[in-house]
Amino acid sequence: MNSSQIVPISQKQDFVQNVQKWALLDVQLKKINEKTKEYRDYKHKLSESICTYLNENNLQNTKIEISNGEIKLYEKKEYSPLTFTYIEDCLAKLITDKSQVDFIIQYLRDNREVTTSPELRRTVKKGSDA
């Protein structure tokens, strides 16, 4: 190793500490995300139960007053994702020449904008808790 590759001790210690802090935060975030998923699943089950009750009792337009606002039932529109399969199906309905549809789909696939950025990723050894 030449002198230009030698990292001062203080920088190396900072690096090691940063890696340790990063790993600790990664573990904490994993636990928080797991708990958040549990809460989200439980909330979803409660929502289904409440909606069922409101619908069965013809209370769809009822507003439920709570301490800091209200809860009301509404119809949420969810659109399917804009996939290549969906686009291809739509184009096939508009353009009879399959080769043109294939050309357009391939063009869209080949010309999508791609960005890259450096990111750390952790892999956990089998048998370890974190």
C-alpha positions as CSV (number, residue, x, y, z in Angstrom):
1,M,0.0,0.0,0.0
2,N,1.4,3.4,-0.9
3,S,1.1,6.6,1.2
4,S,-1.8,7.9,-0.8
5,Q,-3.9,4.8,0.3
6,I,-3.2,5.2,4.0
7,V,-6.3,6.4,5.8
8,P,-5.7,8.4,9.0
9,I,-6.7,6.5,12.2
10,S,-9.3,9.0,13.2
11,Q,-11.0,8.7,9.8
12,K,-10.9,4.9,10.1
13,Q,-12.4,5.1,13.6
14,D,-15.2,7.4,12.3
15,F,-15.8,5.0,9.5
16,V,-16.1,2.0,11.8
17,Q,-18.4,3.9,14.2
18,N,-20.6,5.0,11.3
19,V,-20.9,1.4,10.0
20,Q,-21.9,0.3,13.6
21,K,-24.4,3.1,13.9
22,W,-25.8,2.3,10.4
23,A,-26.2,-1.4,11.4
24,L,-27.9,-0.5,14.7
25,L,-30.3,1.9,12.9
26,D,-31.0,-0.8,10.3
27,V,-32.0,-3.3,13.1
28,Q,-34.2,-0.7,14.8
29,L,-35.9,0.3,11.6
30,K,-36.6,-3.4,10.8
31,K,-38.3,-3.7,14.2
32,I,-40.3,-0.5,13.7
33,N,-41.4,-1.7,10.2
34,E,-42.5,-5.0,11.6
35,K,-44.6,-3.3,14.3
36,T,-46.0,-0.9,11.8
37,K,-47.1,-3.8,9.6
38,E,-48.8,-5.4,12.6
39,Y,-50.7,-2.1,13.4
40,R,-51.6,-1.7,9.7
41,D,-53.0,-5.2,9.5
42,Y,-55.0,-4.8,12.7
43,K,-56.3,-1.4,11.5
44,H,-57.3,-3.0,8.2
45,K,-59.3,-5.8,10.1
46,L,-61.0,-3.2,12.2
47,S,-61.8,-1.1,9.1
48,E,-63.4,-4.2,7.4
49,S,-65.5,-4.8,10.5
50,I,-66.6,-1.2,10.8
51,C,-67.5,-1.0,7.1
52,T,-69.4,-4.2,7.2
53,Y,-71.4,-3.0,10.2
54,L,-72.2,0.4,8.5
55,N,-73.3,-1.3,5.3
56,E,-75.4,-4.0,7.0
57,N,-77.2,-1.4,9.0
58,N,-77.7,1.1,6.1
59,L,-75.4,3.7,7.8
60,Q,-73.2,4.4,4.8
61,N,-73.7,8.2,5.1
62,T,-73.1,8.3,8.9
63,K,-70.3,10.4,10.3
64,I,-68.7,9.0,13.5
65,E,-67.5,11.7,15.8
66,I,-64.2,11.0,17.5
67,S,-62.1,13.1,19.9
68,N,-60.1,14.9,17.1
69,G,-62.4,14.7,14.1
70,E,-64.7,12.2,12.5
71,I,-64.7,8.9,10.6
72,K,-66.9,8.4,7.5
73,L,-67.3,5.8,4.9
74,Y,-66.3,6.6,1.3
75,E,-65.8,4.8,-1.9
76,K,-62.1,4.8,-2.8
77,K,-61.1,4.4,-6.4
78,E,-58.0,2.3,-7.0
79,Y,-56.5,2.2,-10.5
80,S,-54.6,-0.9,-11.6
81,P,-50.9,-0.2,-12.3
82,L,-49.8,1.0,-15.7
83,T,-48.0,-2.2,-16.8
84,F,-46.5,-3.2,-20.1
85,T,-49.1,-5.9,-20.4
86,Y,-51.9,-3.4,-19.9
87,I,-50.4,-1.0,-22.4
88,E,-50.0,-3.8,-24.9
89,D,-53.6,-5.0,-24.5
90,C,-54.9,-1.4,-25.0
91,L,-52.7,-0.8,-28.0
92,A,-53.8,-4.2,-29.5
93,K,-57.4,-2.9,-29.4
94,L,-56.4,0.3,-31.2
95,I,-53.8,-1.0,-33.7
96,T,-54.6,-4.1,-35.7
97,D,-51.0,-4.7,-36.8
98,K,-49.4,-6.8,-34.0
99,S,-45.9,-6.0,-35.3
100,Q,-46.5,-2.3,-34.7
101,V,-47.8,-3.0,-31.2
102,D,-44.7,-5.1,-30.5
103,F,-42.5,-2.4,-31.8
104,I,-44.1,0.3,-29.6
105,I,-43.9,-2.0,-26.5
106,Q,-40.2,-2.8,-27.2
107,Y,-39.5,0.9,-27.8
108,L,-41.1,1.8,-24.4
109,R,-39.1,-0.9,-22.6
110,D,-35.8,0.1,-24.2
111,N,-36.2,3.8,-23.7
112,R,-37.3,4.0,-20.0
113,E,-35.3,6.3,-18.0
114,V,-33.0,4.5,-15.6
115,T,-31.2,6.2,-12.7
116,T,-28.7,4.6,-10.4
117,S,-27.5,5.7,-7.0
118,P,-25.2,4.1,-4.5
119,E,-27.0,2.4,-1.6
120,L,-26.0,0.2,1.3
121,R,-27.8,-3.2,1.6
122,R,-27.6,-5.5,4.6
123,T,-27.8,-9.3,4.4
124,V,-28.4,-11.1,7.6
125,K,-26.6,-14.4,8.3
126,K,-28.9,-17.4,8.7
127,G,-29.6,-18.2,12.3
128,S,-29.0,-14.7,13.6
129,D,-31.8,-12.6,15.1
130,A,-30.9,-9.3,13.5
